[in-house]
Amino acid sequence: MRIIPLGGLGDVGRNMTAVEYGGRLLVMDCGVLFPEESQPGVDLILPDFDYIKDRLEDVSAIVLTHGHEDHIGAVPYLLRLKPDIPLVGSQLTLAFVEAKLKEHRITPYTLAVAEGQTEQIGPFDLEFVAVNHSIPDALAVYVSTPAGSLLNTGDFKMDQLPLDGRITDLRAFARLGEKGVDLFMVDSTNAEVPGFTVAEREIGPVMDSIFARATQKIVVASFSSHVHRVQQVLDAAERHGRKVAFVGRSMVRNMNIAAEMGYLRVPPNILVDVRKIDDLPDDRVVLMCTGSQGEPMAALGRIANRDHRVSVGEGDIVILASSLIPGNENSVFRVINGLMALGAEVVHKGNAKVHTSGHASAGELLYCYNIVRPKNVMPIHGEVRHLIANGRIAESTGIPRERVILAQDGHVVDLKNGVAKVVGEIPNGYVYVDGSSVGEISEADLKDRRILGDEGFISLFAVVNSETGALIAGPEIHARGVAEDDQVFERIKPEIIKALEQAVADQANRRDTYQLQQVMRRVVGRYVSQRLRRRPMIIPVVIES
């Protein structure tokens, strides 16, 4: 059995793994990664589909562990290539995916499964196990073939008093361990955090105390799929006589689905349309919105920038009910500063217990390794530091170091005779979604954008005689974002003319406008670097006339 991680090893996001046996493929999860500030203009980052793109007929199914964007967000982009690949997952997970696919005008083939259920899909025998996470209906997946077996935890924790009463099924983990787990693929996100993850029930009283002292509007920001957190907000609002309005398209869509399917208990007459909140006094309003990661176009970011119909001011309380995803710190702090500048009080995980993670901490991982007793371990879902920390936990329970596979995206892991080894590597990179384009933006394009944003832009223009090569017009120089007046370039024009004349003399028998352009670029680049200490983008244009 061959395992190829295509995303999620080295990043917190774009989780995707391909499992191969007997010429058939099973895809586990297909999520997105959200861009950082160093990736300007990018909307989403997808896993690299190249390994399976030419083998889509061999894909037996896409198995989804739960409904968070970092596990389902890339499904529409994969199904664009072949819409009839079956999707397998729990009811809520499939409902979230189907709503996304509807926007892409794709009607999928789906198979809803539940914990304890077994299915044979192609050569893969699957068993699904209940796990607790920050979204209902999350599943671990046990995959068995004649070549061996693996257990993928998906994202999970071991909250013993979850809000929905659905705990991680450690009895099933133990049973599968007795049956034999050749490769244990374990969530690494909180592997560096000692002890146990705080229970969801501990968040409710803190939320309640904030609601009790609030005298004005309350705004709560969270992931649009965090059903448990939204439930706590609805319950607190009911106790304190407030109405709740969902803000943000994905929040409205997901919570409507969760309520219709019975995963979210909505107290009667508590919801109100966001367009009607102006008719209510501020001390009776709660806004549940997206944007907890500082996304500029999400509701909270627009509120902070005064670019939303909802406004906050003196006396209002904003609660950030989420963890910081690595890489989003600056964006989140920018939103916090913007909200506080408007006079709002901002409550977040750093100053109050308003959120708990959905991932198992080191103590919980220890339990899992001792319960399952796998032959081999492959940490998944996390940055490199998380994967290494998880591997060390596995070693501490007696798993030999050579049986702990610290793989990277694109590594090819073969499981043979009960031994897992990295046997090769395939090309694997980021695939950027930029507006309507998918995969067309390269690292070089992003580098150009960063240069434009950081250093500015200089355009050069000159016209030469096509026969003699003599300069007819120019050079004209225009700068944008260089913080200098165009007049500063007047003193370099004689040097450009001299260099062009010399280059033309060297090209007596031919005219190479590209070479002339490079001459202009070098002269101006050297001047700007020495005189202005800048490295802007320089675009030279030479036209023959």
Disulfide bonds with the S-S distance in Angstrom:
none
